[in-house]
């Protein structure tokens, strides 16, 4: 019996056991449930999941011999307090056997990312990393930023530490190699060069300013650059510039000179001062005050593609070796590993992790702790950055904790809020109405929890802010009641901040009362006289108003939350408005693609004229058959 899908990699040979115990919440009941599993447990490699009485996953682990590993959990006196708490909550287990321990390690990381168990070390920020994609499904390949699954045909370069890192490299590619970044549909419908060609960032293949062979040469040069062969590209550009100057083609020579300068600048800004290190990931870990920071540097082709600090969760009382191993397994679940991974410590399961990563990547992956030389200096730099990032994180956490305590005191909460949800609406004269929710907690803004709500109920009148907020909150809390009625997931808010005054607060209170939600604090935030920032009024449900001193850190914090919700709402509204402005009535007509749409617009002059055209006029349009003309006419005159 399986307890959910697993990936095809492990689908060939697996067996799953689920044995349930009683619901009694104590250590003895947990041990009894584990012993029930041991009766049928094989001594084979695999992954085990510990679950509570509701079936929620508490912990995911892997083992070379499942029976031996799971037996350890019945020896309570040898367990840490953390593991004893886990066993006391355990009421069932699910076992998946694998062919090897390396497969078990990969599956363990996969299931941890899927279930996010509270007793596992978790990679907090699991947002996918950006890559550069050089597509290969077009005669004139496009270069673009890419996130997510790598399904498109082409060459992927990455990971980059941040969107800023990938944007800087994309800008360099455009300056150096003049590759197009536009979509295929945009490319096909151009009749003259776009702005990027005017500012010398595109060779304009869309209008024939460069032929296929010359463009292919630019593509090959860009691949060489991304592979770390920038010196070859530099020499080639220098030779071409000299040849152009000798032939008196000074305009071409100037263009090549500018490209050469751009390449020299990029070489200086992205180069890594570590001789012999061309492709490597570098990780160093710092621990202090119960918190952990893992600093990662990403080097490809001898270029620095950025560095980033990670702060994994649930690391208290977990050995540092185990924290780093679990982090790396989860990190490389979606990111292809470099051939060389430099670490600041030897891992007990380093050989196993290297085997698993090699199996996943289809090539050798080496985990190494360098002792001397350039690699060692690079690792020392990562270690220094990890320590500094952790110090900043702890300082910010201390400040944040103090502010949250002051928020709790100000708004008479039971304790510092763990989840604050801030709501705002945006529209222009009642059009393109959007509601927005942002989320903040002790660790700061939780951007992966942000939500936008397209206002779509017919009874919500255009421009009615109260009705918009009512719709947003009804939908939000209906979903919460459905997904987590017992409030165990941590997704229920402790505090709602509403952008508005007494009227908005009263409307929100009424909405939540109708939904049966009575234990969530609600506060409205409105600007004071003359809408001056710094004189905000905070409106409580009982009608009271609060104000804070102009220099109050708590005021600054609440202002930032309000402004972030406003920014997010406006961004969602602008996106929706741009889509509606770009929408064309012809887009909804079945069988009308870009070519036919363009022909109709050229013939009639506008979509409005196409809508009003008689059937006979449509039949005379170029490229439109009688059957298609009838389809277009029927679409716009369904009741005619």
C-alpha positions as CSV (number, residue, x, y, z in Angstrom):
1,X,0.0,0.0,0.0
2,X,1.4,3.4,-1.0
3,X,0.8,6.6,0.8
4,X,1.1,9.0,-2.2
5,X,3.1,9.2,-5.3
6,X,6.8,8.9,-5.5
7,X,9.0,9.8,-8.4
8,X,9.6,7.5,-11.3
9,X,13.3,7.1,-10.2
10,X,12.2,5.0,-7.3
11,X,9.0,3.4,-8.9
12,X,10.7,0.2,-10.1
13,X,11.2,-1.4,-6.7
14,X,9.4,-0.2,-3.6
15,X,7.2,-1.6,-1.0
16,X,5.3,0.4,1.6
17,X,4.0,-0.5,5.0
18,X,1.6,1.6,7.1
19,X,0.8,0.3,10.6
20,X,-1.3,2.4,12.9
21,X,-1.3,2.5,16.7
22,X,-3.6,4.1,19.2
23,X,-4.3,7.9,19.4
24,X,-3.1,8.1,23.1
25,X,-0.7,11.0,23.2
26,X,2.3,9.6,25.2
27,X,5.7,8.1,24.7
28,X,4.6,4.5,25.4
29,X,2.0,4.7,22.7
30,X,4.6,6.0,20.2
31,X,7.0,3.2,21.0
32,X,4.2,0.6,20.7
33,X,3.3,2.0,17.2
34,X,7.0,1.7,16.1
35,X,7.3,-1.9,17.5
36,X,4.2,-2.8,15.4
37,X,6.1,-1.7,12.3
38,X,9.2,-3.6,13.3
39,X,7.4,-6.9,13.1
40,X,7.3,-6.8,9.3
41,X,10.2,-4.5,8.6
42,X,13.0,-5.8,6.3
43,X,16.7,-5.1,6.8
44,X,16.9,-3.3,3.5
45,X,17.7,0.3,2.4
46,X,14.8,2.7,2.3
47,X,13.0,5.7,3.7
48,X,10.6,5.8,6.7
49,X,8.0,8.4,7.6
50,X,6.8,9.0,11.1
51,X,3.2,10.2,11.3
52,X,0.9,11.5,14.1
53,X,-2.7,10.5,14.8
54,X,-3.9,12.7,11.9
55,X,-1.5,11.2,9.4
56,X,0.6,14.3,9.3
57,X,4.3,13.6,8.7
58,X,6.5,14.3,11.7
59,X,9.8,13.1,10.3
60,X,11.4,11.6,7.2
61,X,14.5,9.5,7.6
62,X,16.6,7.1,5.5
63,X,18.6,4.0,6.4
64,X,21.0,1.5,4.9
65,X,19.1,-1.2,7.0
66,X,15.6,-0.1,7.9
67,X,15.1,-2.6,10.7
68,X,18.3,-1.6,12.5
69,X,17.6,2.2,12.2
70,X,13.9,2.1,13.3
71,X,14.8,-0.2,16.2
72,X,16.8,2.7,17.7
73,X,13.6,4.7,18.2
74,X,12.4,2.1,20.7
75,X,15.4,2.6,22.9
76,X,14.0,5.7,24.5
77,X,16.7,6.3,27.1
78,X,19.3,6.7,24.3
79,X,17.3,9.3,22.4
80,X,17.6,13.1,22.7
81,X,14.7,15.1,24.2
82,X,13.9,16.2,20.7
83,X,13.6,12.7,19.4
84,X,11.6,11.6,22.5
85,X,9.1,14.3,21.7
86,X,8.8,13.0,18.2
87,X,8.3,9.4,19.3
88,X,5.6,10.5,21.8
89,X,3.6,12.0,18.9
90,X,4.2,9.0,16.5
91,X,1.1,6.8,15.8
92,X,2.0,5.3,12.4
93,X,4.8,4.8,10.0
94,X,5.1,4.5,6.3
95,X,8.1,2.6,4.8
96,X,9.4,2.8,1.3
97,X,12.2,0.4,0.4
98,X,14.8,1.3,-2.3
99,X,17.6,-0.5,-4.1
100,X,20.4,1.4,-2.5
101,X,21.2,3.8,0.3
102,X,22.0,6.5,-2.3
103,X,18.5,6.2,-3.7
104,X,17.1,6.4,-0.2
105,X,19.1,9.6,0.4
106,X,17.6,11.2,-2.8
107,X,14.1,10.1,-1.9
108,X,14.5,11.4,1.6
109,X,15.4,14.9,0.4
110,X,12.5,14.7,-2.1
111,X,9.9,13.8,0.6
112,X,11.3,16.4,3.1
113,X,10.7,19.1,0.5
114,X,7.2,17.8,-0.2
115,X,6.0,17.3,3.4
116,X,8.2,19.8,5.3
117,X,8.1,17.8,8.6
118,X,8.6,19.7,11.8
119,X,11.4,17.4,13.1
120,X,13.6,17.5,9.9
121,X,16.2,20.2,9.1
122,X,14.4,22.3,6.4
123,X,15.7,24.5,3.7
124,X,13.6,27.5,4.5
125,X,13.7,29.3,1.1
126,X,12.9,26.6,-1.4
127,X,12.1,29.0,-4.3
128,X,13.7,27.8,-7.5
129,X,17.0,29.4,-8.5
130,X,17.3,31.4,-11.7
131,X,19.1,30.1,-14.7
132,X,20.1,31.5,-18.1
133,X,18.5,29.6,-20.9
134,X,19.9,29.7,-24.4
135,X,17.1,28.1,-26.5
136,X,17.8,25.8,-29.4
137,X,14.4,25.4,-30.9
138,X,14.6,28.4,-33.3
139,X,16.9,29.4,-36.2
140,X,17.8,32.5,-34.2
141,X,18.1,31.2,-30.6
142,X,16.7,33.4,-27.8
143,X,18.5,34.1,-24.5
144,X,16.3,34.5,-21.4
145,X,16.0,34.2,-17.7
146,X,14.5,30.9,-16.6
147,X,13.1,29.4,-13.4
148,X,11.5,26.1,-12.7
149,X,11.5,22.8,-14.5
150,X,14.0,22.6,-17.4
151,X,11.7,21.3,-20.1
152,X,12.5,23.6,-23.0
153,X,15.2,22.5,-25.5
154,X,18.4,24.5,-25.0
155,X,21.5,25.1,-22.9
156,X,20.9,26.0,-19.2
157,X,23.5,28.0,-17.3
158,X,23.4,28.3,-13.6
159,X,22.4,28.4,-10.8
160,X,22.7,32.1,-10.1
161,X,22.4,33.2,-6.5
162,X,19.8,35.8,-7.2
163,X,17.7,37.5,-9.9
164,X,20.1,40.4,-9.8
165,X,23.0,38.1,-10.6
166,X,21.3,36.6,-13.6
167,X,20.1,40.0,-14.9
168,X,23.6,41.4,-14.8
169,X,24.9,38.5,-16.8
170,X,22.0,38.7,-19.3
171,X,22.8,42.4,-19.8
172,X,26.4,41.5,-20.4
173,X,25.4,38.9,-23.0
174,X,23.2,41.4,-24.8
175,X,26.0,44.0,-24.9
176,X,28.6,41.5,-26.0
177,X,26.8,39.2,-28.4
178,X,23.6,41.1,-29.4
179,X,21.4,38.1,-28.9
180,X,17.6,38.5,-29.0
181,X,15.6,38.2,-25.9
182,X,12.1,38.7,-27.3
183,X,9.4,36.0,-27.6
184,X,8.9,34.0,-30.8
185,X,5.5,35.7,-31.5
186,X,7.1,39.1,-31.0
187,X,10.0,38.1,-33.3
188,X,7.6,36.9,-36.0
189,X,5.5,40.0,-36.1
190,X,8.3,42.7,-36.3
191,X,8.5,44.9,-39.3
192,X,11.2,47.2,-38.0
193,X,13.9,46.9,-35.3
194,X,12.9,47.4,-31.7
195,X,14.5,49.7,-29.1
196,X,17.1,47.1,-28.1
197,X,18.6,47.3,-31.5
198,X,18.8,51.0,-31.3
199,X,20.8,50.9,-28.1
200,X,23.1,48.2,-29.5
201,X,21.8,45.3,-27.4
202,X,20.3,43.2,-30.2
203,X,21.4,42.4,-33.8
204,X,17.8,42.5,-35.0
205,X,17.5,39.1,-36.7
206,X,13.7,39.7,-36.8
207,X,14.1,42.1,-39.7
208,X,17.1,40.5,-41.4
209,X,19.8,42.8,-40.1
210,X,22.0,39.7,-39.6
211,X,21.9,36.4,-41.4
212,X,21.5,32.9,-39.8
213,X,25.2,32.0,-40.1
214,X,26.5,35.2,-38.5
215,X,23.9,34.9,-35.7
216,X,25.0,31.3,-35.1
217,X,28.6,32.6,-34.7
218,X,27.4,35.0,-32.0
219,X,25.6,32.2,-30.2
220,X,28.8,30.1,-30.2
221,X,30.7,33.0,-28.8
222,X,28.2,33.4,-26.1
223,X,28.5,29.7,-25.2
224,X,32.3,30.1,-25.0
225,X,31.9,33.1,-22.7
226,X,29.5,31.3,-20.4
227,X,31.8,28.2,-20.4
228,X,34.7,30.4,-19.1
229,X,36.5,30.8,-22.4
230,X,36.2,34.6,-22.3
231,X,39.9,35.0,-23.3
232,X,39.2,33.3,-26.6
233,X,36.3,35.6,-27.2
234,X,38.4,38.6,-26.2
235,X,41.1,37.7,-28.7
236,X,38.5,37.1,-31.5
237,X,36.9,40.5,-30.9
238,X,40.3,42.2,-30.9
239,X,41.3,40.6,-34.2
240,X,38.0,41.6,-35.8
241,X,38.4,45.2,-34.5
242,X,41.9,45.4,-36.0
243,X,40.8,44.0,-39.3
244,X,37.8,46.4,-39.5
245,X,40.2,49.4,-38.7
246,X,42.6,48.3,-41.4
247,X,39.9,48.1,-44.0
248,X,38.7,51.6,-43.0
249,X,35.4,50.3,-41.7
250,X,35.6,52.6,-38.6
251,X,31.9,52.2,-37.8
252,X,32.2,48.5,-37.3
253,X,35.5,48.9,-35.5
254,X,33.8,51.3,-33.0
255,X,31.0,48.7,-32.4
256,X,33.6,46.0,-31.8
257,X,35.6,48.3,-29.5
258,X,32.5,48.9,-27.4
259,X,31.9,45.1,-27.2
260,X,35.5,44.5,-26.2
261,X,35.3,47.1,-23.4
262,X,32.1,45.5,-22.1
263,X,33.8,42.1,-22.1
264,X,36.9,43.5,-20.2
265,X,34.6,45.1,-17.6
266,X,32.6,41.9,-17.1
267,X,35.9,39.9,-16.8
268,X,37.0,42.2,-14.0
269,X,33.7,42.3,-12.1
270,X,32.8,38.6,-12.3
271,X,36.2,36.9,-12.2
272,X,37.1,34.7,-9.3
273,X,40.6,35.0,-7.9
274,X,41.1,31.3,-7.5
275,X,43.4,29.8,-10.1
276,X,42.2,26.4,-11.3
277,X,38.6,26.8,-10.0
278,X,36.3,26.9,-13.0
279,X,33.2,25.1,-11.9
280,X,32.5,24.7,-8.2
281,X,29.9,25.2,-5.5
282,X,31.4,26.4,-2.2
283,X,29.5,26.0,1.1
284,X,30.6,27.1,4.6
285,X,28.5,26.9,7.8
286,X,28.4,29.1,10.9
287,X,26.5,28.3,14.1
288,X,25.7,30.6,17.0
289,X,22.9,31.1,19.5
290,X,20.9,28.2,18.2
291,X,20.9,29.6,14.7
292,X,22.7,28.3,11.6
293,X,23.8,30.1,8.4
294,X,25.1,28.2,5.4
295,X,26.8,30.5,2.8
296,X,26.9,29.3,-0.8
297,X,29.1,30.6,-3.6
298,X,28.4,29.6,-7.2
299,X,31.3,29.6,-9.7
300,X,30.8,28.6,-13.3
301,X,33.4,29.1,-16.1
302,X,35.7,30.9,-13.6
303,X,33.0,33.5,-13.1
304,X,31.3,34.5,-9.9
305,X,27.5,33.9,-10.4
306,X,26.7,35.2,-6.9
307,X,26.6,34.1,-3.3
308,X,23.8,33.6,-0.9
309,X,23.2,32.9,2.7
310,X,20.7,30.2,3.8
311,X,19.2,29.9,7.3
312,X,17.8,26.3,7.6
313,X,15.0,25.7,10.1
314,X,14.8,23.1,12.9
315,X,18.5,23.0,13.5
316,X,18.5,23.2,17.3
317,X,20.1,20.1,19.0
318,X,21.0,18.7,15.5
319,X,24.7,17.9,14.9
320,X,26.3,20.3,12.4
321,X,27.3,17.4,10.2
322,X,23.7,16.3,9.9
323,X,22.5,19.8,9.2
324,X,24.9,20.3,6.3
325,X,24.2,16.9,4.8
326,X,20.5,17.4,4.9
327,X,20.8,20.9,3.5
328,X,22.9,19.8,0.6
329,X,20.6,16.9,-0.2
330,X,17.6,19.2,-0.3
331,X,19.4,22.0,-2.1
332,X,20.5,19.7,-5.0
333,X,17.0,18.2,-5.3
334,X,16.3,20.9,-7.9
335,X,19.7,22.4,-8.7
336,X,22.3,20.5,-10.7
337,X,25.5,20.1,-8.7
338,X,28.8,21.3,-9.9
339,X,31.5,18.8,-10.6
340,X,33.3,20.1,-7.5
341,X,31.6,20.9,-4.2
342,X,33.9,22.6,-1.7
343,X,32.9,22.2,2.0
344,X,34.4,23.6,5.2
345,X,34.2,20.2,7.0
346,X,34.3,16.5,6.4
347,X,30.9,14.9,6.3
348,X,30.3,11.5,7.9
349,X,28.1,10.6,4.9
350,X,30.1,12.5,2.4
351,X,30.9,9.5,0.2
352,X,27.2,8.5,0.2
353,X,26.1,12.0,-0.7
354,X,28.6,12.2,-3.5
355,X,27.3,8.9,-4.8
356,X,23.7,10.1,-4.7
357,X,24.6,13.4,-6.4
358,X,26.5,11.6,-9.1
359,X,23.6,9.3,-9.7
360,X,21.3,12.3,-10.0
361,X,23.6,14.3,-12.3
362,X,24.7,11.4,-14.4
363,X,28.4,12.2,-13.9
364,X,31.0,12.3,-11.1
365,X,30.5,14.8,-8.3
366,X,33.4,15.4,-5.9
367,X,32.9,16.6,-2.3
368,X,36.2,18.1,-1.0
369,X,37.5,19.9,2.0
370,X,40.6,21.7,0.7
371,X,43.5,22.2,3.1
372,X,45.6,24.7,1.2
373,X,46.0,26.8,-1.9
374,X,43.4,28.9,-3.9
375,X,40.5,26.5,-3.0
376,X,41.2,26.9,0.7
377,X,41.3,30.7,0.4
378,X,37.9,30.6,-1.5
379,X,36.5,28.5,1.3
380,X,37.8,30.9,4.0
381,X,36.0,33.7,2.2
382,X,32.8,31.7,2.3
383,X,33.3,31.0,6.0
384,X,33.9,34.7,6.7
385,X,30.7,35.6,4.8
386,X,28.7,32.9,6.7
387,X,29.8,34.3,10.1
388,X,29.0,37.9,9.1
389,X,25.6,37.0,7.6
390,X,24.7,35.0,10.8
391,X,25.7,38.0,13.0
392,X,23.5,40.3,10.9
393,X,20.7,37.7,11.1
394,X,20.9,37.4,14.8
395,X,21.0,41.2,15.3
396,X,17.9,41.6,13.0
397,X,16.1,38.7,14.8
398,X,16.7,40.3,18.2
399,X,15.4,43.7,16.9
400,X,12.4,42.0,15.2
401,X,11.6,40.0,18.3
402,X,11.5,43.2,20.4
403,X,9.3,45.0,17.9
404,X,6.9,42.0,17.7
405,X,6.6,42.1,21.5
406,X,5.8,45.8,21.3
407,X,3.2,45.1,18.6
408,X,1.6,42.5,21.0
409,X,1.6,45.0,23.8
410,X,0.2,47.8,21.6
411,X,-2.7,45.7,20.3
412,X,-3.2,43.6,23.4
413,X,-2.4,40.3,21.8
414,X,-1.7,37.1,23.9
415,X,1.9,37.1,22.7
416,X,4.2,38.2,19.9
417,X,2.4,37.4,16.6
418,X,3.9,34.5,14.6
419,X,2.0,35.4,11.4
420,X,0.8,38.9,10.4
421,X,-1.4,39.2,7.3
422,X,-1.8,42.6,5.7
423,X,-4.6,43.3,3.2
424,X,-5.0,46.1,0.6
425,X,-7.1,46.7,-2.5
426,X,-6.3,48.4,-5.8
427,X,-8.3,49.6,-8.8
428,X,-8.9,52.6,-11.0
429,X,-12.5,53.8,-11.1
430,X,-13.7,50.3,-10.3
431,X,-11.8,48.6,-13.2
432,X,-9.3,45.7,-12.9
433,X,-10.1,45.3,-9.2
434,X,-7.5,43.3,-7.2
435,X,-7.1,42.4,-3.6
436,X,-3.7,41.6,-2.1
437,X,-2.4,39.9,1.0
438,X,1.2,39.9,2.3
439,X,2.5,37.9,5.2
440,X,5.2,38.7,7.8
441,X,6.6,36.8,10.8
442,X,9.5,36.7,13.2
443,X,11.9,36.0,10.3
444,X,10.6,38.9,8.2
445,X,8.5,39.0,5.1
446,X,7.3,35.6,3.8
447,X,7.1,36.4,0.1
448,X,6.2,32.8,-0.9
449,X,3.0,33.3,1.1
450,X,1.8,36.4,-0.7
451,X,-1.5,36.1,-2.4
452,X,-3.5,38.2,-4.9
453,X,-7.3,38.0,-5.4
454,X,-9.0,38.9,-8.6
455,X,-12.3,40.4,-7.6
456,X,-14.8,38.4,-9.6
457,X,-18.1,38.2,-7.8
458,X,-20.9,39.9,-9.8
459,X,-22.4,41.3,-6.5
460,X,-19.2,43.2,-5.7
461,X,-19.9,46.6,-7.1
462,X,-17.1,48.3,-9.0
463,X,-15.0,50.6,-6.7
464,X,-16.7,49.4,-3.5
465,X,-13.7,49.0,-1.2
466,X,-15.8,47.4,1.6
467,X,-17.3,44.8,-0.7
468,X,-13.9,44.1,-2.2
469,X,-12.4,43.5,1.2
470,X,-15.3,41.3,2.2
471,X,-14.9,39.1,-0.9
472,X,-11.1,38.8,-0.3
473,X,-11.5,37.8,3.4
474,X,-14.4,35.4,2.8
475,X,-12.4,33.6,0.1
476,X,-9.3,33.6,2.3
477,X,-10.9,32.2,5.4
478,X,-13.1,29.7,3.6
479,X,-9.9,28.2,2.1
480,X,-8.3,28.1,5.6
481,X,-11.3,26.4,7.1
482,X,-11.2,23.8,4.3
483,X,-7.4,23.1,4.4
484,X,-6.7,23.4,8.1
485,X,-9.9,23.4,10.2
486,X,-7.9,22.4,13.4
487,X,-5.3,25.2,12.9
488,X,-2.3,23.0,13.1
489,X,-0.4,24.2,10.0
490,X,0.7,27.7,11.2
491,X,-1.2,29.2,8.3
492,X,-3.8,30.9,10.5
493,X,-2.9,34.6,11.2
494,X,-2.5,36.0,14.7
495,X,-3.1,39.6,13.5
496,X,-4.8,41.1,10.5
497,X,-3.7,44.6,9.4
498,X,-6.2,46.4,7.2
499,X,-5.3,49.5,5.2
500,X,-8.2,51.7,6.3
501,X,-10.1,53.3,9.1
502,X,-13.1,52.5,11.3
503,X,-15.4,51.7,8.4
504,X,-13.0,49.0,7.0
505,X,-12.4,47.5,10.4
506,X,-16.1,47.3,11.1
507,X,-16.7,45.6,7.7
508,X,-13.8,43.1,8.3
509,X,-15.1,42.3,11.8
510,X,-18.6,41.6,10.4
511,X,-17.2,39.4,7.7
512,X,-15.1,37.3,10.1
513,X,-18.0,36.9,12.5
514,X,-20.2,35.6,9.7
515,X,-17.4,33.1,8.9
516,X,-17.3,32.0,12.5
517,X,-13.8,33.4,13.1
518,X,-13.6,35.2,16.4
519,X,-10.1,34.8,17.7
520,X,-8.0,36.7,15.1
521,X,-7.0,40.2,16.1
522,X,-7.9,43.0,13.6
523,X,-6.3,46.4,13.4
524,X,-6.9,49.2,10.8
525,X,-4.1,51.5,9.9
526,X,-5.0,54.9,8.4
527,X,-3.0,58.1,7.7
528,X,-3.6,61.0,10.0
529,X,-4.5,64.6,9.2
530,X,-3.4,65.7,5.7
531,X,-2.4,62.0,5.1
532,X,1.0,62.6,6.6
533,X,3.1,59.6,7.0
534,X,4.2,59.3,10.7
535,X,0.9,60.4,12.1
536,X,-0.9,57.1,11.4
537,X,-3.9,56.1,13.5
538,X,-4.4,52.5,14.5
539,X,-8.1,51.5,14.8
540,X,-9.1,48.7,17.1
541,X,-12.5,46.8,16.7
542,X,-13.9,48.4,20.0
543,X,-13.5,51.9,18.5
544,X,-10.4,52.9,20.2
545,X,-7.5,54.6,18.3
546,X,-3.8,54.4,19.0
547,X,-0.9,56.5,17.9
548,X,2.8,56.0,18.2
549,X,5.7,58.5,18.5
550,X,7.2,59.7,15.2
551,X,10.5,58.0,16.0
552,X,9.1,54.7,17.1
553,X,10.7,51.6,15.6
554,X,7.3,49.8,15.9
555,X,5.7,52.6,13.9
556,X,8.3,52.2,11.2
557,X,7.8,48.5,11.1
558,X,4.0,48.8,10.7
559,X,4.4,51.4,8.1
560,X,6.7,49.1,6.1
561,X,4.1,46.4,6.3
562,X,1.4,48.7,5.1
563,X,3.6,50.1,2.3
564,X,4.6,46.6,1.2
565,X,0.9,45.5,0.9
566,X,0.2,48.7,-1.1
567,X,3.2,48.0,-3.4
568,X,2.1,44.4,-3.9
569,X,-1.5,45.4,-4.6
570,X,-0.6,48.1,-7.1
571,X,1.8,45.7,-8.9
572,X,-1.0,43.1,-9.2
573,X,-3.4,45.7,-10.4
574,X,-0.9,47.0,-13.0
575,X,-0.3,43.5,-14.3
576,X,-4.0,42.9,-14.6
577,X,-4.5,46.3,-16.3
578,X,-1.7,45.6,-18.8
579,X,-3.2,42.3,-19.7
580,X,-6.6,43.8,-20.2
581,X,-5.2,46.6,-22.4
582,X,-3.3,44.2,-24.5
583,X,-6.3,41.9,-24.8
584,X,-8.0,41.7,-28.2
585,X,-11.5,40.5,-28.9
586,X,-10.1,38.4,-31.7
587,X,-8.1,36.4,-29.2
588,X,-11.2,34.6,-28.1
589,X,-12.3,33.5,-31.5
590,X,-11.6,29.8,-32.1
591,X,-9.2,29.2,-35.0
592,X,-7.8,32.8,-35.1
593,X,-4.0,32.7,-34.7
594,X,-1.5,35.5,-35.0
595,X,-1.4,35.5,-38.8
596,X,-5.1,35.6,-39.4
597,X,-5.5,38.2,-36.6
598,X,-2.9,40.4,-38.3
599,X,-4.6,39.9,-41.7
600,X,-8.0,40.9,-40.3
601,X,-6.6,44.0,-38.5
602,X,-4.8,45.1,-41.6
603,X,-7.9,44.6,-43.7
604,X,-10.5,46.2,-41.4
605,X,-8.3,48.6,-39.4
606,X,-9.4,47.6,-35.9
607,X,-10.9,44.8,-33.9
608,X,-14.1,46.9,-33.5
609,X,-14.5,47.0,-37.2
610,X,-14.1,43.2,-37.4
611,X,-16.8,42.8,-34.8
612,X,-19.2,45.0,-36.8
613,X,-18.4,43.5,-40.2
614,X,-21.1,41.8,-42.2
615,X,-20.6,38.1,-43.2
616,X,-20.0,39.1,-46.8
617,X,-17.2,41.6,-45.8
618,X,-15.5,38.9,-43.7
619,X,-15.6,36.5,-46.6
620,X,-13.7,39.0,-48.7
621,X,-10.9,39.4,-46.2
622,X,-7.5,37.9,-47.4
623,X,-6.8,34.5,-46.0
624,X,-10.3,34.0,-44.5
625,X,-12.3,31.1,-45.8
626,X,-16.1,31.1,-45.9
627,X,-16.2,28.7,-43.0
628,X,-13.9,30.8,-41.0
629,X,-15.8,34.0,-41.8
630,X,-19.0,32.2,-40.6
631,X,-17.2,31.2,-37.4
632,X,-16.0,34.8,-36.8
633,X,-19.5,36.3,-37.5
634,X,-21.3,33.8,-35.3
635,X,-18.8,34.5,-32.4
636,X,-19.7,38.2,-32.4
637,X,-23.4,37.8,-33.3
638,X,-24.4,34.8,-31.2
639,X,-27.8,36.2,-30.6
640,X,-28.3,37.7,-34.0
